[in-house]
Amino acid sequence: MARTREPNFLRAWREYRGMTQAKLAEAVDTTGAVISLLEAGERGLSDKWLRRLSPVLGTTPGHLLDMDPHDVDHDLIEIFNSMPKEMQEQAKSVLRALRGDAPPAPKAEAAAPPPRAVPRAKKGTDSEKAQQPKTRRGGKTEKRV
């Protein structure tokens, strides 16, 4: 039974990076003949091959399978891939906002407990009140005994 060819963009990425089959083969420790078979789809690009080839070609494993390097703004991809994962999430949010997408719902975090009521201090004890002068309506004070 004849095997179906598995199309990929390995050759396009290799040429885009200015490499020959021999140079790529040397970089991933194989032969030019194997690279030729992989490019032609005669031999499938397994996970093993994708993980070996993509870093040498400066791309991701998925791009080798389904993205022609000439169809993409590589500055954006290289900038994005060089960011830490936390920054990538922020960058995606900014790009979605620029596109007009609604922002994703924030992740649920543990809610802070409501502030506790602080009891008010009394203005003075009964004995202190008894020693203070009492003010009358006219502004005059009368001393308590």
Secondary structure, DSSP 8 states (H G I E B T S, - for coil): --------SHHHHHHHTT--HHHHHHHTTS-HHHHHHHHHTSS---HHHHHHHHHHHTS-HHHHHH--GGGS-HHHHHHHHHS-HHHHHHHHHHHHHHHT----------------------S--HHHHHHS-EE-TTS-EE---
